[in-house]
Each structure stands twice: as C-alpha cells, then as structure tokens.
C-alpha cells in the first residue's frame, strides 16, 4: 500500500474515533445539562479534542445534537423491534413494538434529548432519518398483516404513518407531562385501541368479546 493511501486511511480512522468520542461525550452532557446549557468547549476538552474536531465532524452544536438524537432514536427503534419480534405473531408484535417505544419515554435520557430538546432544536421528529427507518419497518409489518387478512385493505403507508405518528406523539406527550408515570399507561391503552381499529370487522368483534 502506498504511503499516501496509508495516511488517508489513518486520517479516516482518526475522524471516526473522534466522532465516536464526541457523540459519547455529547450524549452524557446533553442528558445531564440539556442542550442549551451544554458547553462545547467543556465537552471537547473532556475528550481531549478541540472545537475544530467538532466542527469538522458535525458542522456545529446542532449537528452534534442531530447525531446524538439519531443514535438514541435508532437504539429505541431496534429495542422496540426486538420486543415486538418476541410477541409471537405480526399483530401482537405490532402492538408490543408501539407500546415499547411509548414506554421508553420514561427514560430520562430519552425524555431530555430525543423528546424535548430534539424537536425544539431539530424540528419535526417525523422528518428525522431514524423515524423514517422505523416507519419503513412498520410499513412492512402492516403490508404482511393486510396480506394475511388481519388488517383492513387500506393503504399500507398511510396506516403505517398513522401508527408511527401515534406512538411518537404519545411518547412526546409523556415526556412533556408533569406526571409521566401516570400518563404512560393511558397512552399505551389508547394506542392499542387505535391500532385495533385497523383490524377487519370479524377480528375486531372477536377481540371485543374476548
């Protein structure tokens, strides 16, 4: 390998290492102090880097928050999908996945970074890349349930967007509430009821009689 190639590879590895360090430090600082109170000078100094490294990797403080939010929100989606996969079937998995995402709003780190500071600084959460990835997973599940005759033959994307939006807004409600613990079960119950409205009539009737 040529020296130039070796140097380029080393620079790439260093950038990736710096990126990992900055995201980890920012995640801790944003959770403890909040976005507004977080000092970028202190944050970079804590990991032995300069503001230049931050700007080079993320552009600015907002870009760093976006990277942290994407990491946490992606972890939330993966965790919810793992819970849904253990539910036994696609329908129960859909309910379990949505409920799991909603319940994660009780996590202080999730509350502060993803559900409070995230929307305030980054805008509409439904436009975040991590939310779009979650939407596509939900859409695939909805398509399977429609093909199985479990859900009504609706537009799969429309149904998936409404389900994902319901779970997200329930989580936002919990995070902004003065008593998140009391709000959470109400939000999960309502999510289940809304989702059940997508069932074909015979299954909805059977569910109501069980």
N, C-alpha and C positions, 0 to 999 in steps of 0.2 A: 504494500500500500504506500502511495506517495505521501510525503511529508505534509503536503497541503491537505490531502484527504484526512490524514490523522488529526490535523489541527482543527479542521471543520467538524469532525466527529466529536472531538473533545469539547469544542465550544457548544455543540448541540447538547451534549450530556450535562455540561455545566448549567446551561439555561434551564434544562429540565429539572435538575437538582434545585436550583434557585426557585423555580416555580413551585415545586412541592413544598419547600421550606416556607415560602411566603404565604401560600394558601393555608398551611397548617397554623402558622402564627396568626394570620388574619382571622381564621375561624375561632381561635381561642379568644382573641381580643374583641372581636365583634360580639361574641356571646357574652363576654363579661362586662363590656363597657357600652356596647351599642355602636352603630356605625358612626354617628355624629361625633361621639366623644373619643373615638379611636384615633390615636396619633400615629401617622405613618412613619415619622422619624423614630419613635419608640419601637414600633413594630419591626422595622427593618434592622434597627440596631440590635434587637433581641436575637436575631438570627444571623448577625454578623454581615449584613448586606447594606447597600446604600439605596437611597431613593431612586437612583438611576436604574438599579436592577428591577425595582417595582415598575417604573415607567416603561422599561424595555419589554417586560413580560406582559403587563396588563394595561398599559396606557395611562391609567390614573387610579385613584382610590375607588371610583365607581366600577372600573373594570375588574379590580380585585374583588370587590363585593360580588359582582356577577359570577366570577369563577367559584367563589365560596358557595354561593346560593346554588349554582349548578351542581356542585359536588354533593351538597347535603340533600337537595331535592332528588337527585338521581339515586342516592342511597335510600331515601324514603320509598321511592317507587320500587326499587329492587326488593326491599324488605317486604313491602305490601304484596308484591307479586309472589314472593316465596311463601307468604302466609296463604295467599289465595290458592297456590298450587297444592297445598296440603288439605284443602277443603273437601276434596272428593270428586267434585264434578264442576263443570264450567259455570253453572248458575250459582252454586254455593261459593265457588271461587270468586266470582264477580262481586258478590255481596261482601265476602271476607276481605277482599282486596280494598274495596272502597272504605269499609269500616276501619281497617288497619291504618290507612292513610289519614283518616279523620282523627283517630286516636293518637297519632303521633304529634298532633298539635299540642298535646300536653307536655311534650318535651321542651324544656326551657330554651335549649339551643335552637330548636326548630322554630319555636314561637318568635324569638327575637330576630333571628337572622332571616329566615325564609318567609315568615308570615307577617312580620311587622316592618322591619327595615327593608326587606326585599321589594315589596310592592311600592313603598314610599319613595325609594330611590330609583328602582329599575322599571317601574311602571307595571302594566297589566301582566299578572303572572301567567295568564293563558297563552301569552306570546313567548314565554321562555322556552328555550330548546328542550330543557328537561321535561316540561309539561307536554310538549309536542310528542316526545318519545313515549311518555306514559299514555297519551291519547291513542297512539297507534297500537299499543298493546291492548287497550280496552276495545278498540275497534275490531281487532282480530277476534277477541272473545265474543263480542256481540255478533259478528258475522257467523261464527260457529253456532251460537245459540239460535240464531234465525234459521240457519240451515237445518238444525235439529228439530225445528218446530216448537221450540220453547219460548222464544220471544216473537212478538208480532212482526210481520214482514215490513218493517219500517226501514228508512234509510239508515244504514249502519253507522255512517259518520255522524249523522245528526244525533242518533241515540247515544253514541259514544261521547260526543261533545257535551251533551246534557248530563250524562252520568259523571264524567270527569269534572265538569263545572260544579256539579252539586257537591262532590267530595271536597273539591278545592275551597269552595265558598263556606262549607261547613267548617273546615279547618281554619279559615280566616276568621270566622265568627268566634270560634273557641279562643283563638289567640288574642282577640280584641276584647273578650269578655272579662268582666271583673271577677267572675267565678267560673273559670274554665272547667273545673271538675263537674259542676252541675250541668253545664251546657253540653258537654260531650255526649252523654247517653241520649239526650234529646235529639242531637244532630244525627247520631247513628240510626236511631229509630226512624227518623224522617227519611233518611237516605234509603233505608230498606223499603219503606213504603213507596217512595218514588220509583225505585227500581222495579218493584213488584208490579207497578202499573204497566210495565212493558211486556209482562207475561201474556201469552194467549189466554183467551177468556176461560177455557176449561181448567187451565192450570191455576189461574188466579182464583177461581171459585174453589178449587180443591184446597188451595193454600188457606183460604179464608175459613174453611170448615175444619181444618186440622188443629 
